[in-house]
Amino acid sequence: MEMYKALFGNRVAEACLLYIVNYGEGYINGIAKIFGIAPRQVQLQLERLEAGGILVSQFSGNIKLFRLNPRLAIKAELIALVEKMLVLMPEEQTEQFFRERRRPRRTGKAL
């Protein structure tokens, strides 16, 4: 994974991109909580990626959501690269970081 760190600049930027490609969007505290990274570090990387035109942000209530820029010229290639990274990642890491339940549970369903 060292080559991806070199490609994306650092481990936090890599984690942010992995999260956003996997879930479609993400917010600062959500990404920080999943990876155990300080929210300020995540914020700096997301803002750097947004300034570079890779991400765009939008407020949903008081939460700033980040997603890939739909006008990014290399969007399909970036998604393919990050998805390939997810496939090559060890299964225990994939389960730990990228299989969070995102939908609500059906009413009355047993735990």
C-alpha positions as CSV (number, residue, x, y, z in Angstrom):
1,M,0.0,0.0,0.0
2,E,3.0,2.2,0.2
3,M,2.7,3.1,-3.5
4,Y,-0.8,4.4,-3.1
5,K,0.3,6.6,-0.2
6,A,3.0,8.0,-2.5
7,L,0.4,8.5,-5.3
8,F,-2.2,10.3,-3.2
9,G,0.2,12.2,-1.0
10,N,-0.4,10.6,2.4
11,R,-2.4,8.0,4.3
12,V,-5.2,10.4,5.3
13,A,-5.9,11.5,1.6
14,E,-5.9,7.8,0.6
15,A,-8.4,6.9,3.4
16,C,-10.6,9.8,2.4
17,L,-10.7,8.8,-1.3
18,L,-11.3,5.1,-0.4
19,Y,-14.2,6.1,1.9
20,I,-15.8,8.5,-0.6
21,V,-15.6,6.1,-3.6
22,N,-16.9,3.2,-1.5
23,Y,-19.9,5.0,0.0
24,G,-20.5,7.7,-2.6
25,E,-20.1,10.6,-0.2
26,G,-18.6,11.3,3.2
27,Y,-18.3,13.9,5.9
28,I,-15.4,14.9,8.1
29,N,-16.3,13.3,11.4
30,G,-17.7,10.1,9.8
31,I,-14.4,9.5,8.0
32,A,-12.3,10.4,11.0
33,K,-14.3,8.0,13.3
34,I,-14.0,5.0,10.9
35,F,-10.3,5.3,10.5
36,G,-9.4,6.7,13.9
37,I,-7.9,9.8,12.5
38,A,-8.1,13.3,14.0
39,P,-11.0,15.2,12.3
40,R,-8.7,18.2,11.6
41,Q,-6.4,16.0,9.5
42,V,-9.4,14.7,7.5
43,Q,-10.7,18.2,7.1
44,L,-7.4,19.5,5.7
45,Q,-7.2,16.6,3.2
46,L,-10.8,17.0,2.1
47,E,-10.3,20.7,1.6
48,R,-7.1,20.1,-0.3
49,L,-8.8,17.6,-2.6
50,E,-11.7,20.0,-3.1
51,A,-9.3,22.9,-3.9
52,G,-7.7,20.5,-6.5
53,G,-11.0,19.9,-8.2
54,I,-11.2,16.2,-7.2
55,L,-14.0,16.6,-4.7
56,V,-17.0,18.9,-4.4
57,S,-18.9,19.7,-1.2
58,Q,-22.5,20.5,-0.3
59,F,-24.2,21.2,3.0
60,S,-26.9,18.9,4.1
61,G,-28.3,20.7,7.2
62,N,-25.2,21.5,9.2
63,I,-23.1,18.7,7.8
64,K,-20.7,19.3,4.9
65,L,-20.8,16.3,2.6
66,F,-18.0,15.6,0.1
67,R,-18.3,13.6,-3.1
68,L,-16.3,13.1,-6.2
69,N,-16.6,16.0,-8.7
70,P,-19.0,14.9,-11.4
71,R,-17.1,17.1,-13.9
72,L,-13.7,15.6,-13.1
73,A,-12.1,14.6,-16.4
74,I,-10.6,11.4,-15.0
75,K,-13.5,10.5,-12.7
76,A,-14.0,7.0,-14.2
77,E,-10.3,6.2,-14.1
78,L,-10.0,7.4,-10.5
79,I,-13.0,5.3,-9.4
80,A,-11.6,2.3,-11.2
81,L,-8.2,2.7,-9.5
82,V,-9.7,3.1,-6.0
83,E,-12.1,0.2,-6.5
84,K,-9.1,-1.9,-7.5
85,M,-7.4,-0.8,-4.3
86,L,-10.5,-2.0,-2.4
87,V,-10.5,-5.4,-4.1
88,L,-6.8,-5.9,-3.4
89,M,-7.1,-4.9,0.3
90,P,-7.0,-7.7,2.9
91,E,-10.5,-8.9,3.8
92,E,-10.3,-8.0,7.5
93,Q,-9.5,-4.4,6.6
94,T,-12.3,-4.3,4.1
95,E,-14.8,-5.6,6.7
96,Q,-13.4,-3.2,9.4
97,F,-13.5,0.0,7.3
98,F,-15.8,-0.4,4.3
99,R,-18.8,-2.5,5.3
100,E,-20.6,-0.1,7.6
101,R,-24.4,-0.5,7.6
102,R,-25.9,2.6,5.9
103,R,-29.6,1.9,5.8
104,P,-32.0,1.8,8.7
105,R,-33.3,-1.5,10.0
106,R,-36.8,-2.5,9.1
107,T,-39.3,-1.7,11.9
108,G,-40.0,-4.7,14.1
109,K,-37.1,-6.8,12.8
110,A,-35.3,-8.7,15.5
111,L,-31.7,-7.8,16.2
